[in-house]
């Protein structure tokens, strides 16, 4: 069973940033050392947000204004 993403990030932070040992992380989290090693060795997810279009500066709310009409009471 894989650990939840939040738990994996907590484990990675404790190991890499805070410099804690695997056994210390085991005592604090209650997960097995093997699960902690897997979380440390796993790379962050490959999820990438969709690129935004560089040409669209503002949303188009109504095509009517581009068809030559107006909102002035027509």
Biopython code that builds the backbone (N, CA, C, O; Angstrom):
import numpy as np
from Bio.PDB.StructureBuilder import StructureBuilder

atoms = [
    (1, "UNK", "N", (0.844, -1.181, 0.000)),
    (1, "UNK", "CA", (0.000, 0.000, 0.000)),
    (1, "UNK", "C", (0.892, 1.248, 0.000)),
    (1, "UNK", "O", (1.866, 1.343, 0.747)),
    (2, "UNK", "N", (0.532, 2.178, -0.844)),
    (2, "UNK", "CA", (1.314, 3.401, -0.952)),
    (2, "UNK", "C", (0.783, 4.442, 0.032)),
    (2, "UNK", "O", (-0.419, 4.544, 0.274)),
    (3, "UNK", "N", (1.705, 5.198, 0.582)),
    (3, "UNK", "CA", (1.334, 6.241, 1.536)),
    (3, "UNK", "C", (0.630, 7.390, 0.812)),
    (3, "UNK", "O", (0.895, 7.636, -0.365)),
    (4, "UNK", "N", (-0.258, 8.088, 1.507)),
    (4, "UNK", "CA", (-0.876, 9.275, 0.897)),
    (4, "UNK", "C", (0.187, 10.313, 0.545)),
    (4, "UNK", "O", (1.247, 10.368, 1.168)),
    (5, "UNK", "N", (-0.103, 11.117, -0.439)),
    (5, "UNK", "CA", (0.865, 12.095, -0.936)),
    (5, "UNK", "C", (1.314, 13.058, 0.157)),
    (5, "UNK", "O", (2.488, 13.425, 0.211)),
    (6, "UNK", "N", (0.404, 13.467, 1.021)),
    (6, "UNK", "CA", (0.754, 14.388, 2.104)),
    (6, "UNK", "C", (1.763, 13.739, 3.057)),
    (6, "UNK", "O", (2.695, 14.396, 3.522)),
    (7, "UNK", "N", (1.573, 12.450, 3.344)),
    (7, "UNK", "CA", (2.508, 11.730, 4.220)),
    (7, "UNK", "C", (3.882, 11.598, 3.557)),
    (7, "UNK", "O", (4.912, 11.746, 4.215)),
    (8, "UNK", "N", (3.888, 11.320, 2.249)),
    (8, "UNK", "CA", (5.155, 11.201, 1.542)),
    (8, "UNK", "C", (5.923, 12.518, 1.582)),
    (8, "UNK", "O", (7.135, 12.525, 1.795)),
    (9, "UNK", "N", (5.234, 13.613, 1.381)),
    (9, "UNK", "CA", (5.891, 14.916, 1.426)),
    (9, "UNK", "C", (6.426, 15.214, 2.821)),
    (9, "UNK", "O", (7.514, 15.771, 2.963)),
    (10, "UNK", "N", (5.671, 14.848, 3.847)),
    (10, "UNK", "CA", (6.122, 15.044, 5.223)),
    (10, "UNK", "C", (7.400, 14.244, 5.486)),
    (10, "UNK", "O", (8.332, 14.735, 6.122)),
    (11, "UNK", "N", (7.430, 13.015, 4.991)),
    (11, "UNK", "CA", (8.598, 12.149, 5.180)),
    (11, "UNK", "C", (9.799, 12.696, 4.413)),
    (11, "UNK", "O", (10.907, 12.746, 4.946)),
    (12, "UNK", "N", (9.582, 13.106, 3.159)),
    (12, "UNK", "CA", (10.686, 13.667, 2.362)),
    (12, "UNK", "C", (11.254, 14.919, 3.007)),
    (12, "UNK", "O", (12.469, 15.116, 3.037)),
    (13, "UNK", "N", (10.368, 15.765, 3.524)),
    (13, "UNK", "CA", (10.820, 16.999, 4.171)),
    (13, "UNK", "C", (11.637, 16.690, 5.431)),
    (13, "UNK", "O", (12.683, 17.292, 5.673)),
    (14, "UNK", "N", (11.137, 15.742, 6.221)),
    (14, "UNK", "CA", (11.848, 15.381, 7.444)),
    (14, "UNK", "C", (13.235, 14.822, 7.119)),
    (14, "UNK", "O", (14.197, 15.105, 7.833)),
    (15, "UNK", "N", (13.343, 14.040, 6.060)),
    (15, "UNK", "CA", (14.618, 13.416, 5.721)),
    (15, "UNK", "C", (15.585, 14.398, 5.064)),
    (15, "UNK", "O", (16.732, 14.527, 5.493)),
    (16, "UNK", "N", (15.122, 15.089, 4.025)),
    (16, "UNK", "CA", (16.018, 15.932, 3.240)),
    (16, "UNK", "C", (16.250, 17.311, 3.848)),
    (16, "UNK", "O", (17.380, 17.801, 3.851)),
    (17, "UNK", "N", (15.207, 17.936, 4.357)),
    (17, "UNK", "CA", (15.337, 19.309, 4.847)),
    (17, "UNK", "C", (15.770, 19.336, 6.311)),
    (17, "UNK", "O", (16.708, 20.041, 6.681)),
    (18, "UNK", "N", (15.074, 18.559, 7.133)),
    (18, "UNK", "CA", (15.364, 18.579, 8.565)),
    (18, "UNK", "C", (16.503, 17.643, 8.947)),
    (18, "UNK", "O", (17.022, 17.721, 10.061)),
    (19, "UNK", "N", (16.897, 16.756, 8.031)),
    (19, "UNK", "CA", (18.040, 15.879, 8.280)),
    (19, "UNK", "C", (17.777, 14.766, 9.280)),
    (19, "UNK", "O", (18.711, 14.287, 9.922)),
    (20, "UNK", "N", (16.545, 14.351, 9.426)),
    (20, "UNK", "CA", (16.220, 13.299, 10.384)),
    (20, "UNK", "C", (16.580, 11.929, 9.818)),
    (20, "UNK", "O", (16.574, 11.723, 8.604)),
    (21, "UNK", "N", (16.894, 10.999, 10.712)),
    (21, "UNK", "CA", (17.205, 9.630, 10.320)),
    (21, "UNK", "C", (15.917, 8.867, 10.031)),
    (21, "UNK", "O", (14.840, 9.235, 10.500)),
    (22, "UNK", "N", (16.049, 7.810, 9.260)),
    (22, "UNK", "CA", (14.879, 7.008, 8.899)),
    (22, "UNK", "C", (14.226, 6.421, 10.142)),
    (22, "UNK", "O", (12.998, 6.387, 10.233)),
    (23, "UNK", "N", (15.020, 5.960, 11.096)),
    (23, "UNK", "CA", (14.438, 5.399, 12.330)),
    (23, "UNK", "C", (13.695, 6.451, 13.147)),
    (23, "UNK", "O", (12.672, 6.157, 13.766)),
    (24, "UNK", "N", (14.206, 7.662, 13.146)),
    (24, "UNK", "CA", (13.515, 8.728, 13.872)),
    (24, "UNK", "C", (12.182, 9.044, 13.200)),
    (24, "UNK", "O", (11.174, 9.246, 13.877)),
    (25, "UNK", "N", (12.178, 9.084, 11.871)),
    (25, "UNK", "CA", (10.925, 9.325, 11.137)),
    (25, "UNK", "C", (9.958, 8.183, 11.393)),
    (25, "UNK", "O", (8.750, 8.400, 11.493)),
    (26, "UNK", "N", (10.485, 6.958, 11.501)),
    (26, "UNK", "CA", (9.648, 5.803, 11.795)),
    (26, "UNK", "C", (8.956, 5.963, 13.146)),
    (26, "UNK", "O", (7.760, 5.701, 13.269)),
    (27, "UNK", "N", (9.701, 6.390, 14.149)),
    (27, "UNK", "CA", (9.117, 6.573, 15.480)),
    (27, "UNK", "C", (8.052, 7.665, 15.472)),
    (27, "UNK", "O", (7.021, 7.545, 16.135)),
    (28, "UNK", "N", (8.312, 8.732, 14.715)),
    (28, "UNK", "CA", (7.383, 9.858, 14.709)),
    (28, "UNK", "C", (6.111, 9.591, 13.905)),
    (28, "UNK", "O", (5.031, 10.051, 14.275)),
    (29, "UNK", "N", (6.238, 8.853, 12.813)),
    (29, "UNK", "CA", (5.079, 8.648, 11.942)),
    (29, "UNK", "C", (4.374, 7.322, 12.169)),
    (29, "UNK", "O", (3.175, 7.201, 11.916)),
    (30, "UNK", "N", (5.124, 6.316, 12.651)),
    (30, "UNK", "CA", (4.531, 5.002, 12.857)),
    (30, "UNK", "C", (4.552, 4.135, 11.610)),
    (30, "UNK", "O", (4.006, 3.032, 11.629)),
    (31, "UNK", "N", (5.169, 4.599, 10.524)),
    (31, "UNK", "CA", (5.271, 3.805, 9.301)),
    (31, "UNK", "C", (6.528, 2.949, 9.363)),
    (31, "UNK", "O", (7.467, 3.254, 10.098)),
    (32, "UNK", "N", (6.530, 1.864, 8.574)),
    (32, "UNK", "CA", (7.702, 0.989, 8.553)),
    (32, "UNK", "C", (8.874, 1.689, 7.870)),
    (32, "UNK", "O", (8.692, 2.624, 7.091)),
    (33, "UNK", "N", (10.077, 1.214, 8.182)),
    (33, "UNK", "CA", (11.266, 1.800, 7.554)),
    (33, "UNK", "C", (11.252, 1.580, 6.046)),
    (33, "UNK", "O", (11.722, 2.426, 5.285)),
    (34, "UNK", "N", (10.715, 0.446, 5.621)),
    (34, "UNK", "CA", (10.637, 0.159, 4.190)),
    (34, "UNK", "C", (9.712, 1.163, 3.492)),
    (34, "UNK", "O", (10.027, 1.643, 2.403)),
    (35, "UNK", "N", (8.582, 1.479, 4.111)),
    (35, "UNK", "CA", (7.651, 2.451, 3.538)),
    (35, "UNK", "C", (8.290, 3.841, 3.488)),
    (35, "UNK", "O", (8.066, 4.605, 2.549)),
    (36, "UNK", "N", (9.076, 4.152, 4.497)),
    (36, "UNK", "CA", (9.758, 5.449, 4.531)),
    (36, "UNK", "C", (10.819, 5.514, 3.445)),
    (36, "UNK", "O", (10.966, 6.543, 2.785)),
    (37, "UNK", "N", (11.561, 4.430, 3.251)),
    (37, "UNK", "CA", (12.562, 4.402, 2.177)),
    (37, "UNK", "C", (11.909, 4.547, 0.813)),
    (37, "UNK", "O", (12.437, 5.235, -0.062)),
    (38, "UNK", "N", (10.759, 3.901, 0.628)),
    (38, "UNK", "CA", (10.037, 4.035, -0.650)),
    (38, "UNK", "C", (9.600, 5.469, -0.869)),
    (38, "UNK", "O", (9.718, 5.991, -1.978)),
    (39, "UNK", "N", (9.094, 6.117, 0.180)),
    (39, "UNK", "CA", (8.637, 7.504, 0.060)),
    (39, "UNK", "C", (9.801, 8.436, -0.260)),
    (39, "UNK", "O", (9.645, 9.394, -1.017)),
    (40, "UNK", "N", (10.961, 8.155, 0.315)),
    (40, "UNK", "CA", (12.134, 8.992, 0.065)),
    (40, "UNK", "C", (12.650, 8.787, -1.359)),
    (40, "UNK", "O", (13.060, 9.742, -2.017)),
    (41, "UNK", "N", (12.629, 7.538, -1.831)),
    (41, "UNK", "CA", (13.173, 7.254, -3.161)),
    (41, "UNK", "C", (12.221, 7.630, -4.285)),
    (41, "UNK", "O", (12.666, 7.870, -5.408)),
    (42, "UNK", "N", (10.920, 7.687, -4.010)),
    (42, "UNK", "CA", (9.955, 8.085, -5.037)),
    (42, "UNK", "C", (10.155, 9.542, -5.407)),
    (42, "UNK", "O", (10.375, 10.394, -4.547)),
    (43, "UNK", "N", (10.078, 9.809, -6.686)),
    (43, "UNK", "CA", (10.151, 11.182, -7.146)),
    (43, "UNK", "C", (8.773, 11.813, -6.994)),
    (43, "UNK", "O", (7.770, 11.100, -6.962)),
    (44, "UNK", "N", (8.710, 13.134, -6.900)),
    (44, "UNK", "CA", (7.406, 13.789, -6.842)),
    (44, "UNK", "C", (6.588, 13.426, -8.072)),
    (44, "UNK", "O", (7.141, 13.060, -9.110)),
    (45, "UNK", "N", (5.300, 13.526, -7.955)),
    (45, "UNK", "CA", (4.424, 13.129, -9.046)),
    (45, "UNK", "C", (4.740, 13.923, -10.302)),
    (45, "UNK", "O", (5.231, 15.050, -10.234)),
    (46, "UNK", "N", (4.452, 13.324, -11.441)),
    (46, "UNK", "CA", (4.776, 13.958, -12.717)),
    (46, "UNK", "C", (3.617, 14.828, -13.205)),
    (46, "UNK", "O", (3.557, 15.161, -14.388)),
    (47, "UNK", "N", (2.714, 15.194, -12.330)),
    (47, "UNK", "CA", (1.583, 16.033, -12.712)),
    (47, "UNK", "C", (2.084, 17.407, -13.113)),
    (47, "UNK", "O", (2.860, 18.038, -12.395)),
    (48, "UNK", "N", (1.633, 17.852, -14.256)),
    (48, "UNK", "CA", (1.981, 19.189, -14.724)),
    (48, "UNK", "C", (0.699, 19.889, -15.144)),
    (48, "UNK", "O", (-0.159, 19.296, -15.799)),
    (49, "UNK", "N", (0.578, 21.120, -14.771)),
    (49, "UNK", "CA", (-0.598, 21.890, -15.152)),
    (49, "UNK", "C", (-0.561, 22.148, -16.655)),
    (49, "UNK", "O", (0.508, 22.256, -17.256)),
    (50, "UNK", "N", (-1.724, 22.244, -17.236)),
    (50, "UNK", "CA", (-1.811, 22.533, -18.658)),
    (50, "UNK", "C", (-1.253, 23.924, -18.921)),
    (50, "UNK", "O", (-1.521, 24.857, -18.164)),
    (51, "UNK", "N", (-0.487, 24.064, -19.980)),
    (51, "UNK", "CA", (0.078, 25.391, -20.258)),
    (51, "UNK", "C", (-1.014, 26.377, -20.658)),
    (51, "UNK", "O", (-1.959, 26.030, -21.366)),
    (52, "UNK", "N", (-0.866, 27.582, -20.200)),
    (52, "UNK", "CA", (-1.849, 28.592, -20.563)),
    (52, "UNK", "C", (-1.475, 29.172, -21.916)),
    (52, "UNK", "O", (-0.303, 29.202, -22.289)),
    (53, "UNK", "N", (-2.460, 29.621, -22.631)),
    (53, "UNK", "CA", (-2.235, 30.180, -23.948)),
    (53, "UNK", "C", (-1.635, 31.576, -23.814)),
    (53, "UNK", "O", (-2.195, 32.412, -23.105)),
    (54, "UNK", "N", (-0.531, 31.844, -24.465)),
    (54, "UNK", "CA", (0.090, 33.168, -24.343)),
    (54, "UNK", "C", (-0.648, 34.255, -25.132)),
    (54, "UNK", "O", (-0.359, 35.440, -24.968)),
    (55, "UNK", "N", (-1.596, 33.861, -25.986)),
    (55, "UNK", "CA", (-2.254, 34.827, -26.846)),
    (55, "UNK", "C", (-3.561, 35.356, -26.274)),
    (55, "UNK", "O", (-4.074, 36.362, -26.764)),
    (56, "UNK", "N", (-4.098, 34.729, -25.281)),
    (56, "UNK", "CA", (-5.390, 35.128, -24.744)),
    (56, "UNK", "C", (-5.176, 35.936, -23.474)),
    (56, "UNK", "O", (-4.834, 35.380, -22.430)),
    (57, "UNK", "N", (-5.373, 37.228, -23.559)),
    (57, "UNK", "CA", (-5.102, 38.078, -22.412)),
    (57, "UNK", "C", (-6.319, 38.236, -21.511)),
    (57, "UNK", "O", (-6.167, 38.506, -20.319)),
    (58, "UNK", "N", (-7.520, 38.073, -22.054)),
    (58, "UNK", "CA", (-8.734, 38.216, -21.265)),
    (58, "UNK", "C", (-9.796, 37.277, -21.830)),
    (58, "UNK", "O", (-9.776, 36.979, -23.024)),
    (59, "UNK", "N", (-10.714, 36.808, -21.005)),
    (59, "UNK", "CA", (-11.759, 35.916, -21.508)),
    (59, "UNK", "C", (-12.736, 36.667, -22.408)),
    (59, "UNK", "O", (-12.941, 37.872, -22.258)),
    (60, "UNK", "N", (-13.331, 35.937, -23.340)),
    (60, "UNK", "CA", (-14.350, 36.501, -24.220)),
    (60, "UNK", "C", (-15.696, 36.165, -23.597)),
    (60, "UNK", "O", (-16.049, 34.993, -23.470)),
    (61, "UNK", "N", (-16.441, 37.177, -23.213)),
    (61, "UNK", "CA", (-17.706, 36.950, -22.528)),
    (61, "UNK", "C", (-18.877, 36.797, -23.493)),
    (61, "UNK", "O", (-19.833, 36.083, -23.192)),
    (62, "UNK", "N", (-18.815, 37.455, -24.643)),
    (62, "UNK", "CA", (-19.949, 37.408, -25.542)),
    (62, "UNK", "C", (-19.443, 37.635, -26.957)),
    (62, "UNK", "O", (-18.699, 38.582, -27.211)),
    (63, "UNK", "N", (-19.843, 36.775, -27.871)),
    (63, "UNK", "CA", (-19.438, 36.945, -29.254)),
    (63, "UNK", "C", (-20.238, 38.044, -29.936)),
    (63, "UNK", "O", (-19.849, 38.510, -31.007)),
    (64, "UNK", "N", (-21.335, 38.465, -29.347)),
    (64, "UNK", "CA", (-22.193, 39.494, -29.941)),
    (64, "UNK", "C", (-21.432, 40.798, -30.144)),
    (64, "UNK", "O", (-21.635, 41.469, -31.156)),
    (65, "UNK", "N", (-20.580, 41.167, -29.230)),
    (65, "UNK", "CA", (-19.854, 42.429, -29.347)),
    (65, "UNK", "C", (-18.850, 42.398, -30.488)),
    (65, "UNK", "O", (-18.410, 43.457, -30.935)),
    (66, "UNK", "N", (-18.464, 41.194, -30.984)),
    (66, "UNK", "CA", (-17.547, 41.114, -32.109)),
    (66, "UNK", "C", (-18.284, 41.024, -33.440)),
    (66, "UNK", "O", (-17.653, 41.096, -34.494)),
    (67, "UNK", "N", (-19.602, 40.869, -33.414)),
    (67, "UNK", "CA", (-20.397, 40.726, -34.633)),
    (67, "UNK", "C", (-20.945, 42.070, -35.101)),
    (67, "UNK", "O", (-21.776, 42.103, -36.008)),
    (68, "UNK", "N", (-20.512, 43.157, -34.518)),
    (68, "UNK", "CA", (-20.963, 44.474, -34.975)),
    (68, "UNK", "C", (-22.161, 44.994, -34.209)),
    (68, "UNK", "O", (-22.639, 46.089, -34.504)),
    (69, "UNK", "N", (-22.662, 44.258, -33.243)),
    (69, "UNK", "CA", (-23.798, 44.711, -32.459)),
    (69, "UNK", "C", (-23.335, 45.567, -31.299)),
    (69, "UNK", "O", (-22.136, 45.762, -31.099)),
    (70, "UNK", "N", (-24.264, 46.065, -30.554)),
    (70, "UNK", "CA", (-23.893, 46.868, -29.385)),
    (70, "UNK", "C", (-24.849, 46.580, -28.255)),
    (70, "UNK", "O", (-25.898, 45.971, -28.465)),
    (71, "UNK", "N", (-24.504, 47.005, -27.075)),
    (71, "UNK", "CA", (-25.334, 46.838, -25.899)),
    (71, "UNK", "C", (-26.116, 48.112, -25.594)),
    (71, "UNK", "O", (-26.743, 48.202, -24.538)),
    (72, "UNK", "N", (-26.095, 49.079, -26.471)),
    (72, "UNK", "CA", (-26.682, 50.403, -26.239)),
    (72, "UNK", "C", (-28.195, 50.430, -26.424)),
    (72, "UNK", "O", (-28.732, 51.495, -26.729)),
    (73, "UNK", "N", (-28.886, 49.364, -26.263)),
    (73, "UNK", "CA", (-30.327, 49.360, -26.360)),
    (73, "UNK", "C", (-30.848, 48.930, -27.711)),
    (73, "UNK", "O", (-32.019, 49.172, -28.004)),
    (74, "UNK", "N", (-30.048, 48.311, -28.546)),
    (74, "UNK", "CA", (-30.505, 47.793, -29.827)),
    (74, "UNK", "C", (-31.464, 46.647, -29.617)),
    (74, "UNK", "O", (-31.962, 46.074, -30.586)),
]
sb = StructureBuilder()
sb.init_structure("model")
sb.init_model(0)
sb.init_chain("A")
sb.init_seg("    ")
for serial, (resi, resn, name, xyz) in enumerate(atoms, 1):
    if name == "N":
        sb.init_residue(resn, " ", resi, " ")
    sb.init_atom(name, np.array(xyz, "f"), 0.0, 1.0, " ", f" {name:<3s}", serial, name[0])
structure = sb.get_structure()
